[in-house]
């Protein structure tokens, strides 16, 4: 069954020392693109978390946010004095080249990158907890994508029924269209029977017959609808395959319109292209 590429999942777990939260957001994308936003002390885990996500997803742009919040009693403030002194010297050197520079504030210095040291996260228990929370969030994200994928599948199924209804209308109308066209040609032949070149008449008849024959286009449209249903029922990622099928359906609908000899087939061609475009817009979001 299809899975959507748009989803959101969040998991938060409390511990004696604080809490860990994981948030995953995904949107549609041609490939799988994963971006992590996490404390620098957790960067060593990024590769393993990225690989875990790759096992669950095939396509989509995914933003992953990991946060670790410590309770005050478990996270005393530590200042990177050595780095702060380097920043201060650089700021003072720059200030000497300015007129009336603003004085440095200790609070402002504390906001500079990596001045405040975060507590170490290398403990095995913490890493295990983060991996467990990340895994749970991944499963929530996949479930969310599956639920939306089911809705998309139902939408597409309804549009495929609409396409089939248009094909039925055209097939029913073909005998009437051909009879009307035959009468029109006979009337013209009778009006100009003494002025016609028989060879040219035969050539024109062949062209008209070829133009009026849309059975091949209708058969191919029906085949593509059957294939679309088959693809929707598979368990593998199907977005690119569905996109290709929509291109083929649209091509046949255009050919049907170009061969039109009646308002019925013209209108059917327009309706088909509207239905196909509605499906195509939705499958852009299918994995």
C-alpha positions as CSV (number, residue, x, y, z in Angstrom):
1,X,0.0,0.0,0.0
2,X,1.3,3.5,-0.7
3,X,2.8,5.7,2.0
4,X,2.7,9.5,2.0
5,X,5.9,11.5,2.3
6,X,4.3,14.1,4.6
7,X,4.2,13.2,8.3
8,X,5.1,14.4,11.8
9,X,6.0,12.5,14.9
10,X,7.3,13.5,18.3
11,X,8.3,11.5,21.4
12,X,9.3,12.9,24.8
13,X,10.5,10.8,27.8
14,X,11.3,12.0,31.3
15,X,14.2,10.7,33.4
16,X,15.5,11.5,36.9
17,X,18.2,13.8,35.4
18,X,15.9,15.5,32.8
19,X,14.2,14.6,29.6
20,X,14.9,13.7,26.0
21,X,12.7,14.8,23.1
22,X,12.8,13.7,19.4
23,X,10.8,15.3,16.6
24,X,10.7,14.1,13.0
25,X,9.1,16.1,10.2
26,X,9.0,14.8,6.6
27,X,7.8,16.3,3.3
28,X,7.9,15.2,-0.3
29,X,11.2,15.0,-2.1
30,X,12.6,13.1,-5.1
31,X,15.1,11.3,-2.9
32,X,15.8,10.7,0.8
33,X,17.3,13.8,2.4
34,X,17.9,13.7,6.1
35,X,18.9,16.7,8.2
36,X,19.8,16.6,11.9
37,X,19.5,19.3,14.5
38,X,21.0,18.1,17.7
39,X,23.4,19.0,20.5
40,X,27.1,18.8,19.6
41,X,27.6,16.3,22.3
42,X,25.3,13.9,20.5
43,X,27.0,14.2,17.1
44,X,28.8,10.9,17.6
45,X,25.4,9.2,17.3
46,X,24.3,10.9,14.1
47,X,25.5,8.2,11.7
48,X,23.8,5.3,13.5
49,X,20.6,7.3,13.8
50,X,20.7,8.2,10.1
51,X,21.2,4.6,9.1
52,X,18.3,3.5,11.3
53,X,16.1,6.1,9.5
54,X,17.3,4.9,6.1
55,X,16.1,1.4,6.9
56,X,12.5,2.8,7.4
57,X,12.2,5.4,4.6
58,X,13.1,5.5,0.9
59,X,12.0,9.0,-0.2
60,X,11.3,12.4,1.4
61,X,13.0,15.3,3.1
62,X,13.2,14.6,6.8
63,X,14.2,17.1,9.5
64,X,15.2,15.4,12.8
65,X,15.4,17.4,16.0
66,X,16.9,15.9,19.1
67,X,17.0,17.8,22.4
68,X,18.3,16.8,25.8
69,X,17.3,19.0,28.8
70,X,19.0,18.5,32.1
71,X,17.6,19.3,35.5
72,X,19.6,22.0,37.3
73,X,20.9,19.6,40.0
74,X,22.2,17.2,37.2
75,X,23.6,19.9,34.9
76,X,25.9,22.4,36.6
77,X,26.9,25.3,34.4
78,X,30.4,24.8,33.1
79,X,32.1,27.6,31.2
80,X,34.8,27.1,28.6
81,X,37.2,29.7,30.1
82,X,40.0,29.0,27.6
83,X,37.7,29.6,24.6
84,X,36.1,32.6,26.3
85,X,39.5,34.2,26.8
86,X,40.3,33.7,23.1
87,X,37.0,35.4,22.1
88,X,37.7,38.3,24.5
89,X,41.2,38.9,23.1
90,X,39.8,38.9,19.6
91,X,37.0,41.3,20.6
92,X,39.4,43.6,22.4
93,X,41.8,43.6,19.4
94,X,38.8,44.5,17.1
95,X,37.6,47.2,19.6
96,X,41.0,48.9,19.5
97,X,40.4,49.7,15.9
98,X,37.0,51.2,16.5
99,X,35.8,54.6,17.9
100,X,33.8,54.4,21.1
101,X,33.2,50.6,21.0
102,X,30.5,49.2,23.3
103,X,31.8,47.5,26.4
104,X,31.7,43.7,26.5
105,X,29.0,42.0,28.6
106,X,29.7,38.8,30.5
107,X,26.1,37.6,29.6
108,X,26.8,38.4,25.9
109,X,30.0,36.3,26.0
110,X,28.1,33.4,27.5
111,X,25.9,33.4,24.4
112,X,28.8,32.9,22.0
113,X,29.2,29.4,20.5
114,X,30.5,26.7,22.8
115,X,31.2,29.0,25.7
116,X,28.8,27.0,27.9
117,X,29.8,23.4,28.1
118,X,27.0,20.9,27.9
119,X,27.2,17.9,30.2
120,X,28.7,14.8,28.6
121,X,26.3,12.4,26.8
122,X,28.7,9.6,26.3
123,X,27.2,7.4,29.0
124,X,25.9,4.2,27.6
125,X,22.6,4.5,29.4
126,X,21.9,7.9,27.9
127,X,22.8,6.7,24.4
128,X,20.6,3.7,24.7
129,X,17.7,5.8,25.8
130,X,18.2,8.2,22.9
131,X,18.3,5.3,20.4
132,X,15.1,3.8,21.9
133,X,13.3,7.2,21.8
134,X,14.5,7.8,18.2
135,X,13.3,4.3,17.1
136,X,9.9,4.9,18.7
137,X,9.6,8.2,16.9
138,X,10.5,6.6,13.6
139,X,7.8,4.0,14.0
140,X,5.3,6.8,14.7
141,X,6.4,8.7,11.6
142,X,6.0,5.6,9.4
143,X,2.6,4.9,10.9
144,X,1.6,8.5,10.1
145,X,2.9,8.2,6.6
146,X,0.9,5.0,6.1
147,X,-2.3,6.5,7.4
148,X,-2.1,9.4,5.0
149,X,-1.0,7.0,2.2
150,X,-4.2,5.0,2.8
151,X,-6.2,8.2,2.3
152,X,-4.3,9.0,-0.9
153,X,-5.0,5.5,-2.1
154,X,-8.7,5.9,-1.6
155,X,-8.7,9.2,-3.4
156,X,-6.8,7.7,-6.4
157,X,-9.2,4.7,-6.5
158,X,-12.2,7.1,-6.8
159,X,-10.6,9.0,-9.6
160,X,-9.8,5.7,-11.4
161,X,-13.5,4.8,-11.3
162,X,-14.2,8.2,-12.9
163,X,-11.7,7.4,-15.7
164,X,-13.4,4.1,-16.3
165,X,-16.8,5.8,-16.4
166,X,-15.5,8.1,-19.2
167,X,-14.2,5.2,-21.1
168,X,-17.6,3.4,-20.9
169,X,-19.3,6.6,-22.2
170,X,-17.0,6.8,-25.2
171,X,-17.3,3.1,-26.1
172,X,-21.1,3.4,-26.0
173,X,-21.0,6.4,-28.2
174,X,-18.7,5.1,-30.9
175,X,-21.4,3.3,-33.0
176,X,-23.5,6.5,-33.0
177,X,-20.5,8.7,-33.8
178,X,-19.5,6.4,-36.7
179,X,-23.0,6.3,-38.0
180,X,-23.3,10.1,-37.9
181,X,-20.0,10.5,-39.6
182,X,-20.9,7.9,-42.3
183,X,-24.2,9.8,-43.0
184,X,-22.3,13.1,-43.3
185,X,-19.8,11.6,-45.8
186,X,-22.6,10.0,-47.9
187,X,-24.4,13.3,-48.1
188,X,-21.3,15.1,-49.3
189,X,-20.6,12.3,-51.8
190,X,-24.0,12.6,-53.2
191,X,-23.7,16.4,-53.5
192,X,-20.4,16.2,-55.4
193,X,-20.5,12.8,-57.0
194,X,-19.9,14.2,-60.5
195,X,-16.9,16.2,-59.5
196,X,-15.0,13.7,-57.3
197,X,-11.7,11.9,-58.1
198,X,-12.2,8.3,-57.0
199,X,-8.5,7.9,-55.9
200,X,-8.7,11.0,-53.8
201,X,-11.9,9.9,-52.3
202,X,-10.3,6.6,-51.2
203,X,-7.4,8.4,-49.7
204,X,-9.7,10.7,-47.7
205,X,-11.8,7.7,-46.5
206,X,-8.7,5.9,-45.2
207,X,-7.7,9.1,-43.3
208,X,-11.2,9.5,-41.8
209,X,-11.4,5.8,-40.8
210,X,-8.0,6.1,-39.1
211,X,-8.9,9.2,-37.3
212,X,-12.2,7.8,-36.1
213,X,-10.7,4.6,-34.7
214,X,-10.0,5.3,-31.0
215,X,-10.3,1.7,-29.8
216,X,-6.6,1.4,-29.4
217,X,-6.4,4.5,-27.2
218,X,-9.4,3.3,-25.1
219,X,-7.8,-0.1,-24.6
220,X,-4.5,1.4,-23.5
221,X,-6.2,3.7,-21.1
222,X,-8.0,0.7,-19.6
223,X,-4.8,-1.2,-19.4
224,X,-3.1,1.7,-17.6
225,X,-5.9,1.9,-15.1
226,X,-5.6,-1.8,-14.3
227,X,-1.8,-1.4,-13.9
228,X,-2.3,1.6,-11.6
229,X,-4.6,-0.5,-9.3
230,X,-2.0,-3.3,-9.3
231,X,0.8,-0.9,-8.3
232,X,-1.3,0.6,-5.5
233,X,-1.7,-2.8,-4.0
234,X,2.1,-3.5,-3.8
235,X,4.1,-3.1,-0.7
236,X,7.2,-1.4,-2.3
237,X,7.7,2.3,-2.8
238,X,5.5,3.2,-5.8
239,X,5.6,7.0,-6.3
240,X,7.9,7.1,-9.4
241,X,6.0,4.2,-11.0
242,X,2.7,6.0,-10.5
243,X,4.1,9.2,-11.9
244,X,5.1,7.3,-15.1
245,X,1.7,5.7,-15.4
246,X,0.0,9.2,-15.2
247,X,2.2,10.4,-18.0
248,X,1.1,7.5,-20.2
249,X,-2.6,8.0,-19.2
250,X,-2.3,11.7,-20.1
251,X,-0.7,10.9,-23.5
252,X,-3.6,8.6,-24.4
253,X,-6.1,11.1,-23.3
254,X,-4.5,13.7,-25.5
255,X,-4.5,11.4,-28.5
256,X,-8.2,10.7,-27.9
257,X,-8.9,14.4,-28.0
258,X,-6.9,14.9,-31.2
259,X,-8.9,12.2,-32.9
260,X,-12.2,13.5,-31.7
261,X,-15.1,13.6,-34.3
262,X,-17.7,14.4,-31.7
263,X,-18.5,16.6,-28.7
264,X,-18.8,13.4,-26.7
265,X,-15.2,12.3,-27.2
266,X,-13.9,15.9,-26.9
267,X,-15.6,16.3,-23.5
268,X,-14.4,12.8,-22.4
269,X,-10.9,13.8,-23.3
270,X,-11.1,16.9,-21.2
271,X,-12.7,15.0,-18.2
272,X,-10.0,12.4,-18.5
273,X,-7.2,14.9,-18.4
274,X,-8.8,16.6,-15.3
275,X,-9.0,13.3,-13.5
276,X,-5.5,12.3,-14.4
277,X,-4.1,15.7,-13.3
278,X,-5.9,15.3,-9.9
279,X,-4.3,12.0,-9.4
280,X,-0.9,13.3,-10.5
281,X,-1.0,16.1,-8.0
282,X,-1.6,13.6,-5.2
283,X,1.0,11.0,-6.2
284,X,3.7,13.7,-5.9
285,X,3.4,13.1,-2.2
286,X,3.6,9.3,-2.4
287,X,6.8,7.5,-1.4
